[in-house]
Amino acid sequence: MGFFDRISEGLSRSRDKFKESMNVLLDRGPDLDEEFWDGLEETLILSDIGGQAAFRIVENLRDEATRKALPDAYAVLDALNDQIASTFAEGGQDVLGGEQAVVLFVGINGTGKTTTVGKIAKEASDAGRHVLLGSADTFRAAAIEQLEVWAGRAGVEMVTRERGSDPASVCYDTIERAEATGADLVLIDTAGRLHTSDDLMRELQKVVGVVRKRANAPVYTVLVIDATTGQNGLAQAREFDRALDLDALIVTKLDGTAKGGIALAISHELGLPIIKVGVGEAIDDLRDFDAPSFARAFVGAFDERE
């Protein structure tokens, strides 16, 4: 199944929520008056796209409607896909793009972070890259065991230490091992951190700082966010970005929520590219992000003849 088909299936609940609100707006008629524009912005916000992104999208559509003399609301909706796609932050190709890299994965508990690291390791190893895993989540024995299973599936080495070890020292050892073995992609799983805990965030800052100072390869810090958390996910992302200066996002569990618009809210507000999205449990349900396909799957089709 191609990306669009899989993401379209995964975003069905989010799309249904958006279309339901839009159809209520369209029932009043297709005129491009202030009521329509206000209603469109409100609908985007209620779809978890966020105030900043919604305002930009509507302002750009208003400008386009004037420049191109768009006749009605349906013509505006035809242009909505492109506006949503262009509102996502661009970039992120270097993180997993094939060059030597050290990637730290951060996020709160329950986002699917460890599974995401494992899936990426398998994909990269299958593509011929020399991958090394580091398990810096030393607080949860289950996390270490889970990553060991993925290391076995991917056929890659994993560096870990006994439960309760200093996470920063595990990261240091992982980079030492990567240099000794010639690994070109180092993936480090960190312990889940509540963004509201100052002590835990400071510890994570220490981990990231050690990696950035020790690694000779480029270091990227990637936040794994659970789409089902909606606007709380945006609050999480703000705090992680403030503390760690994030490089990119991975959005998981898009198939289980009507809040898929949060992916756009976070990407746009924080200027962070999305590099992967999770639309299911299977190993091939973690997909490279494609903004135009996401936009088409999120909005769906509106036909005045229906």
N, C-alpha and C positions, 0 to 999 in steps of 0.2 A: 504494500500500500504506500503510495507516494506521500510526500510531506503534506500537501494540501488536503488530501483525503483524510489523513490521520489527524491533522490539526483541526479540520472541520468537524470530524467526529468528536474529538476531545472538547471542542469549544461549543458543543451543541447547547448546553445549558446556558452558557453566557450569551450565545446568539439568540436563543429563545427569549431570554429576559430583555435584551435590547430591542428585538423586533416587536415584542408585546408593547413596550412603551412607545416605540416609534409609530406603531399602527394607531394607537390612541391619538397621537399628535396628527397623523395624516387624515384621520377621520373628520377632522374639522375643515379639511380642504387643503389644496396644494399651494395656496398663495404664499409668497415669500414676504410676509409682513413681520412685524416685531414679535408677534405672538409665536410665529414659527421659529424664529431664531432663538428666542428665549427658551422655548420648549425643547429645541434640539440641544442646547447647552445643558439644560436640566437633565435630559435623557442621558447624555454622555456622562454626566457626573454620577447619576444614579446607577450607571453601569460600571462604576468603580474606576473610570478613566481618570478621575481627579480633576480638581478645579483648574489647575494651571494648564493641563493638556487640553481640557474641554474648551477653555477660553481661546487658546491659540487655534484649535481646529475650527471653531465657529468663526473667528475673525478672518481666517484665511479663506473659508468657504464664502463668507459675505463678500470679500474682495473679489474672489473668482466669479461669483454670481453677477457682480456688477460689470467686471471686465468682459465676460463672455455673454452677457445678457441671457443668463440661464432663465428658462421660462417658468419653472415651477419647482416644488419641493422634490419631485422625483429626479429631476436633473441634478439637483444639489446632492441627493443621496448617491447618484451615480459617481459623483466626485469625492464622496466621503472616504472610500477605500484608500485613494491615493493620499489624502490628507492624514489619515490615521497612520499609514505606513511611513510617511515622511516625518511624523512627530516622534518616532522612536529614535533614540540616540544611535549614531552610527559607530562603527569600529569593532574592536574585539577580535579581529581575525588573527592577531598575533598570539593570543593566549594558548590556543590549541592548534595553531595553524601549521605546525610542522617543524618550526625552528626550536632550538634548545630552549627549555623553559622550566621554571619551578612554579607550580600553581598551588596556592593555599586555598582550601575551601572552608568557609566560615558560615555561621548561621545558628539559629536557635535549634533546640532539640525538636525532632519530629518533622523536619522539612524534607527528609529523604536524602540528607547530605552524604552519608556513608554509601548508600546504594548508588547515588549519582557518581561518586568517585570511582566505585567499582565498575560501573557501566562504561565510563570514559576510559578507564584502564584497559578494559576488554576491547573496546573499539580501536584504541590507539595501538595496542599490541597486535591485533588482527591486521592493522594497516602497515605493520612492519616496523613500528617504532620501538625503541628500547625504553621500556617504562619501569620506573621504580616507585613503589608505594611507601608512604610513611604514615604510620598510625599514631598521631599525636593526641588522640582522644584517649588519654590514659586513665580517665576516671570510670569509664564504663567498660567492663570486661566484654560485654556483648558487642560493643562497637569494634573492638580488636578482633574478636572471633568472626564478626560479619565481614570485615575487610579481608581477613585471611581467606575466607571462602571465595571472595571475588578475586583475590590474588591467584588462587588455585585455578579458577575458571579462565583467567586471562593468561595464566602461565608466566606470571611476573613475580619478581622478588618483593618482599615487604619488610620494612624495618620497623621494629616495635620494641618496647621495653615492658617490664613488669607493671602491673596496675599501680597507679599512684606516682609513677615517675614524673619528673619535670618535663612538661610538653616541649619546652624550648630545647632541652637537651636531645630529645628524640628528633626534632627537626634538624639540629646540628649534625647528629649522627647520620640522618638520612641523606643530607647533602654530601657528607664525607663519603658515604657509600656510593652515591651516584657518580661522584668524580672518580672513584676507584674502579668502578665497573663500566664507565662510559655511557651511563644512561642519559638519554637526551630529553626525556620528559619525566619530571618528578611531580607526583601528585600527593599532597599531604592533607589528610583528613584531621580536622581539629575538633575539639570537644564542643558540643552545643553550648552556646552562651546566651543567657537572657540579656537582651539589650538594655534592660533596666538595672542590671547589676554592675555597679562601678568597679568592684573588685575583680569580677570575672573579665570585664572588658579590658581592664588594665593588664591582666595576665595575658590576654590575647594580643594586646599591643606589644607585649614583650616577645611573644612567639613570632609575630610578624617582623618585629625589629631584628631579631636574631637571624631570621632567614634572609632578610634583605641585606644585612651586613655580610653574612657568610657566603652567600651564593655568588658564583661568578656568572651564572646564566641570568637572564631577565626573570624577575619575580613578579607574579600576578596574584592578586587577592580577589577571590570570586565569592560573592554572596549567593548562597542557595536559599531561595525564598519559596514558601508554600503559598500558592495562589488562593487556597481556601481561606486564608486569614484576611483577605480583603484589605481594608484601609489600615488595619493593624500591621500588615506587611510593609506598608509605606513608612510607618513609624519605626519599625525595626530597621529598615534599610537606611533611613536618615541617621540613626544612631551608629550603625556599623560603619557607614561611610564617613561620618564625622570622626570616629575613633581610628579608622584603619586606612582611609583614603582608597576606597575600593576601585577595582579596575573593570569589573564586569559582573553580570548577573546570570544565574540560571534559575528559571521559574519552573517549579514542579507542581504536580497534581492539578493541572489545568483541566483534566478530564472529569474532575470530581466537584466542580464548582460553577456557580453562575457569576463569579467575581473575576473572570478572566481579564477584565479591563485593567486590573491592578498592575498587570505587566507593563502596560503603557504608562500608567501614572508614575511608577517608580523609575522607569527608564528615562522618561522625559524630565521629571523634576530634578533628578540627580545627575542627568547626563551620562548614564551608564548603559553601555550596549548589552543586549541579551545575547548570549552565545549558544545556549541550549534551552529547550523547553521539554518538560516531561508531560506526556499525554497518556500514561498508562504504566502498568507494572512490568511489562515485558522488556527485555534488554534493548529491543529496537524501538521502544517507545520514548527514548530520550533522543530528541532530534535536533539537528542544527537549526537555529532560528532563522526564519525568513520573514521579514516585515510585511511585504505585499501579500504573501499567502496568509499570514496571521490576520491581516486586516480584512481580506475577503472572507475568511472563515468566521470572523467575529461579526461582521455586519450582515452577511447574507444578501439576498436579493429582494428588492422591493419593486413590484410591478403594478402600476395603476390599473391594469386591465384585469387583475385578479379579483 
